[in-house]
Amino acid sequence: MKICIIFLFVLSFQTMAINSNAQDAVINLKTNSLTVGQLINEIEKQTEYLVVYSSREVNTNQNVKLQNSSNKVSDYLDEAFAGTEIRYEFGNNYIVLAKRVKDNAGSIAQMIQSSQQQGVTVTGKITDTDGIPVIGATIVDLSNPSHGTVTDYDGNYSIAGLSENSVLQISYVGMVSQEIPLNGRTTINIVMESDTEMLDEVVVVGFGTQRKENLTGAVTAVNMEQVLGDRPISSAQLALQGAVPGLSITGGSTPGQNNKTINIRGQLSINGGEPLILIDNVPGNLNMLNPEDIESVSVLKDAASSAIYGARAANGVVLVTTKRPKSGTDFKLNYNNNFGFSTSINRPEQAPLSDYFQAYLDAGFSNTFWANSQDVQKWAQYVDEYKTNPSKFNTIGDGIFIDTDGIPYYLHEKDIFSNVLTTGFYNTHNLSASGGTEKVRYRMSGGYSSEDGPLITDKDYYRRLNVSSYISADMTDWFTQELDIRYAQSKQSMPQGRGNDIYTLRLGNYYPEGLMPGSLTLSGEEVPLFTPKNLVLYGNTTNTIRHNPRIFSKSIIKPIKDLELVLEYTFDRDDFNYSYYSDKWKHTTIQLAVSESPANDVYTRQRYYTDYNAINSYATYNKSFGNHNLKAMGGFSQESSFYEMINNQVKDQVSSTIPSLGNATGEKILNENYSEYTIRGGFFRLNYNYLNKYLLEVNGRYDGSSKFPKSNRFGFFPSLSAGWQIAEEGFMEPTRNWLEQLKLRFSWGSIGNQAISPYQYTPSMGINSSNGVWLINGNKVVTIQSPGLVSSAFTWENVETADIGLDFSVLNNRLTGTFDWYQRDTKGMITKAGAIELPSVVGTEAPAQNGADMRTNGWELALNWRDRVGDLGYNIGFNLYDHQSKITKYSNETGLLSDYYEGAYLNNIWGYVSDGYYSIDDFEDTNSWRLKEGITSIQGYNVRPGDMKFKNLNDDDNSTNQIDAGNNTLDNPGDRKIIGNSTPRFQFGSNLGLDYKGFGLSVLLQGVAKREVWISGQSLFPFAGSGSSDAVFQPIYYNHTNYWKPISEDPNDPNYMVPENPNADYYRLYGQVQNVASNTRTSDKFLQDASYLRVKNITLSYLFPKALTHGIGVSDLKLFLGVENLATYTKLPKGIDPERLNWNYPFYRTVSFGANITF
Amino acid sequence: MKKKNHITILIVSILFVFTACNDSFLEKYPKTSLTEETAFETYDNFKSFVFPLYEMFINNTIATSLNNGFAQNGPYLGDVWAGHLARRNNFNPYAFQTITNSSSGNGWNFGYIRHINMMLENIDGADNLTQEEKDHWKSVGYFFHSYWYMELVNRFGDVPWITEVLDETSPKAYGPRDDRKMVTDSMLIRLKWAEDHIGNFENRDGNNTINQDVIQAAISRFTLREGTWRKYHNLGDHDKYFQECVRVSEILMGKYPQLYTGTDGQPAAGYGEMWISKDLSDVPGVILYKEYKDAILTHNNGYVEHTSSHIIEMPQHTVDLYLCKDGLTIDNSSLYEGDKDMYSTFRNRDPRMYHTIMPPFRVKPGSGDYPTWSFTDNATDREYIDIMGLNESCSNPGVGMKRLPAQNWGADLLPYIPNLQNGIGNQGTKAKAFVACRSGYYVWKHWSNWETSFNNGALNTSHKPIFKIEEVLLNYAESKWELGQFTQDAANKSINKLRERAEVAPMTIANIDNTFDPKRDPRVDPVLWEIRRERTIELMAEGFGFDDIRRWKTADWFVNKQQLGMWIEQSKVNESLWDEGTHLPTRNLTEGYIYLWGDPLVEGKGWLDKYYLYQVPTDEIVLNPEIEQNPGW
């Protein structure tokens, strides 16, 4: 199935013996007019013979007209190769086709003679890693290289005439060669491993393909089958995570949502900018594509590789190529499935209630707690007793105990987070049929994937159906037409709380689940409590249905030799349908009041579609003149995108069972929105190489975009790259036995970035037909907004990338690697409106303009080791990459820190440096709480013992030994400095593979080695770092319990405000004075380390021996068992996933199994 | 080969069609918005362009502006900064010098000014409008321009005077601040022009929009503020402002002769109901108000006061500012029964106090006289229930305005007041977590029983006044005094109208001397002090406090007062009490005032004179060095 890999055979085989009778074998042909290839197929089908030949020597596409009436194979062959240099030899089971000049037949005779010689005879069997016999593998005695043999149909060989210390070299095209000393053995079975590196790999590049060894740009190609394997994932994005150095994919875990951010080599611009995702040369929605339909993904990382796609390709290109069968391949029917069970892997964890009550009291609150005047001490005691002896309490509802005062106490301590979670179920089924005759190639596939997520109920699900149909026909020998039609449909359902409160961190773990007994509610009704679980159970879901039809037509004309003209047309429609009806449902909180929410039910219908039309036409000319190889390509591209959105919200349905836009009696908010852009450009590429050793490539594109004003609409973006195959040089001869490849690459290119929203150069005034800023007789008013400032001069951002790369392959191709270093300058970045500060008197933000430059430096390393020890094959792949971006120009001369400034690294975190806690010794007395001379004070706060102390880094006229933010400028940042950076650094991915007699094991790892993030809120600070009045709503989490606490709060006690634990994790808890805001300011103390390592997947598989499955008509049968997201190692607080950095829809582990069958 | 040529020609011609010099392919414009050329053509265009400016009335940069959410983020704050009110969870930053530097914002905002200037620049070219219509929109533009400049000047003093649309290249964008007197004089000219030229387009604009009365009310507020500022901050040229204030105030007093007396029957009902009425459209004295309507536009001002999240309370010294019903101070009134018991503190006081802070009461919870409560056997416990009216239903929504006993938003009964946040439950000082405060004096200006409360989305719909005659009467009284014209007649036309509605004995100027209020700021004339007291009490919790004490230049007097809570026994509260000798907290007294916050002066803090003007955000000076900082910052 590796269509991007072409086998170029090197003829190096021998036959066993000549059987003269063999020449009498007969076959029946239905037609006398056929190709050499078809003839060979027929011979193999109708006789026992295997036809062995080199595709370089034998043209299988050649048409022959046969006169033969004898039906003898030998006669047919005579006729077919009459007038050519090809001759044939019959072996036991073989027919060898070879060029006459080499006179292999003669050497075969010699071989036979030498095999008759005396000496040790060794026999054995050669198989591949799947246990399939390797037919025609060459076994040569290294001490006498002219002495050798080949394996037979069953992979068996026998070689005589060896000495005891002979070393056998076993080689086969496309497999890793092995050298095996006899060491006295007479039976040696060998497992050979396929070697993709050794093959002449072809990589898909912009509007064409390139042999990998001739690549001069920074391109990483991934075979989808390798990264997807049998993993329980329905999206190609997930499969690519960690697979490509420089390609970073991050984001949430919700299945089917476009919540992953893809990024190549870091943030392109202060305006963001995403890589261009192309499906067969034209943008598409990767989420809607069945990864099973993907053949390969090429990631074009440097400007030289991506420039051909023009102004949207500045952040690189992810080039997805769908599966296309080759000519003359057998009909193949494949079915695979995957069943998985998913459970969440990371949840927030609250501290025990006993700690919570203690913290509440330590914060200085009264004993009488919460809405119903519960007494904290009593409550704590009840909870304690309930734990050991629940039957002692006569509870109602979910552990609600009414004590003698009639006050309810909530005694059941629980994990409200796990209560919304259960085991989800995942399953996929894929069926595909493919094949090709000489003139027609086809592939049809259907896929269905379904995920019921890990939330309780089956309300969170994602289902997708994909069908595709590809057909390619050679209508004449110079005209080929391809048509690829695919359609995808997905449906997603997701429970919707009020806002996002299914994932609230604001609810204590004493909160009862289920229903609040009617005896307790003020209205006497029994109603559900407002817990995350009930929100899922009682709330409605958002429903999203997407349709994505896509038509791709490609016409290929070869009018003359070496010239190919291509015309591609693509239509893609992304049709999005969203609906959500909030309904109203009654619930209560533990404040006991029953309310119905929301106050007004809202029905939302949103529908948008994007119609995308693209035409690419290009011509490729290929020519070799002696040792000079030339390839030229030029073309034209035009794309238009039209987006239309209608978004309606209506309130107060007549009936909640049939919500509709028409059945609303309340307010109606109707919106429409359009966005349109067009792009047009011409492009070219020239490739030249000498002896395939010195490589040169020039690209260019002239591009225009409707997103820019007429005067600045077009831009020309050139690029240049060169390569040098050092290992091919004569002076490298001494290293050739261990160094197979050493290639140095250099590239430079310039690309425009038009990744801004359309219409920015048109000053527009929004109209709001229903603005609540004022009412007139109960109706909202119509408002018109004033326009912002607009710069008419802005144009493309320009991205220049220089890349130096090294590719190598050593130790008999066991170790291969690639290293790239690059520098990317993003120039003339469009500063968004307001990004450049204007004096406020202007009254609006500065217009967008090309005002900033940024430089990104980075490197990428990929290493692969592949080897085999006996039956055990193994491989280790590792990639590591890093980049950092720095602002090199920004019109912020004063260095305001609220803005970018020159020299700033992207994602720097400014903060204060902690210096322990204030102690009572820092104060003059405990009445005025005046700080002693020389003790650092904090502007805006009157500190007390137990408050965070910070290091005084900077003094100025207004601030002597005082913590403040200074002028908020680079020159005077106050007492802040750069304490960290949230750019993920040293991102890595790794894959490990083992195979042994049909068993396979693969492990995928992925992670980030260095990253700091600032996370505030509940997961980090006790009572969420908020004031006292909110403390009753804010639980304490497991990591908050060690806070600064005085031994005594009695001013007369000698231990007044002397801490029990001077080195506590947290500052003192506050009842009244809110120094909390000072204590929770961004500081190094609470900066989080967001580095992580995640075991993404482990899969164990077993491929049944073919001998076993052949009998039932199955060519391949594989069973597998895998785990996705097995383990994560991170220092972040529980519940905070390092890929998303907050608590939300859970990340989950999927244990899956399934089968892959090919007929 | 012939066929091949045909197809090649076909493809080449297809390419040609697509590549043809078709510029329109790359010209795309938005489909759903206007441009400046098309936005100012009709009368209604101008109307729609002006409506966004009404946002100023909920923009809390202006302390008196309303808040659609919680009033504690809006008008209450003006009186918190003045020290008249307190926040439960934090002290007054002006008292403890915790005002931090502002690098941006701080009210230095010219967005509305740009919007208005854009309209003003487009009026003359609007050929479809009559001159009268043009004058009307120009007047409305001048009103809003001045209304926002009132706040800019109030905060910063000198400010750039911007009357044109600026862009990044305009010299004015990088110019210096203009002299306050030049700016305010220009504003006055514009406001008077608008007063003369605004048309009567009520039928086209709506009946609750900017009209001549609104402009006059704005002039009344503006001129008093500017006049007193100029006078007390020694800028001179203040009398014409007082005269202007008297002029427009008298016009309005003629147009709005009545004060609202309310519907719910309590003493001073009209005073309290001004903030919690269902409909202000026909309420006497209301000049401009903000309309709210169920499911269309709602607020949360009432709801929050029924929850545990309301943090606004009154310190003892402000309670002491309320007169007794005989019109005398607590120091001189024979009706005053002392503050050692909450019931006596409230007894015989100016009823406006009951409408601002919740009076004490006690009932028995559980079904009895009424569905969820019954009276206790102690008659005193119902004294203020009888005055405020009975909350018979204890439901959500309930009935009436400010009825007792109180309840939370979900109609959970609050059986007694005081309900101290740190009161001790079994001592009868802590009933519930909601509707609790630390001082004992819980502010409930926006509380009503009839509005539906809800903890998920705002459901309150009471209308809120923006300009009303009560303020104008007080502006008039103060201006008259500043002009030396505050006669008994002037008092009768202004302050005594408010006293009459509040059922407090009228002010008799002749009786006011140095002994009238021994606790007054001795720097202030006794009569002026009483005029200011009336203003403070009448406009309590409406956002005027801080602006008033700054223009009077007596901020230190109010801000430096130590904020204390009610008198209580130590055994009833988990708080320190106030040591009168040291002003420090103590737990060694058996009873005393609740110690809320430290004494700013004892802590070595207190009001700084630089606070009279706000800090110009430092970013602005960095961006434009021509801008000078205000003194002290």
Interface residues (C-beta under 8 A of the other chain):
Chain A: F365 S366 N367 T368 F369 W370 A371 N372 S373 D375 T476 W478 F479 R498 L522 S555 I557 P559 L565 L567 T589 Q591 L592 A593 V594 S595 S597 P598 A599 N600 I615 S617 F636 Q638 S640 K651 D652 G666 E667 E672 N673 Y674 E676 Y677 T678 R680 G682 G704 S705 S706 K710 R713 P758 Y759 T762 P763 S764 M765 G766 I767 N771 G772 V773 W774 L775 I776 N777 G778 N779 K780 V781 V782 T783 I784 Q785 S786 P787 L789 E837 L838 P839 S840 V841 V842 G843 T844 A846 P847 T894 L896 S898 N927 S928 W929 R930 Q939 G940 Y941 N942 N958 D964 A965 N967 N968 T969 G1027 S1028 S1029 V1032 D1050 Q1072 V1073 Q1074
Chain B: K3 K4 I7 T8 I11 I14 L15 F18 T19 D23 F25 L26 E27 K28 Y29 P30 K31 T32 S33 L34 T35 E36 A39 D44 N45 K47 S48 F49 F51 P52 Y54 E55 I58 R88 N89 N90 F91 P93 F96 T98 I99 T100 N101 S103 S104 W108 N109 F110 G111 Y112 I113 R114 H115 N117 M118 P160 I162 V165 L166 D167 E168 S170 K172 A173 Y174 G175 D205 G206 N207 N208 T209 K290 E291 Y292 K293 A295 I296 L297 S308 S309 I311 N396 N408 W409 G410 A411 D412 Q421 N422 G423 I424 G425 K430 A431 K432 A433 F434 F454 N455 N456 G457 L459 N574 T582 L584 R587 V602 E603 G604 K605 P617 T618 D619 E620 V622 L623 N624 I627
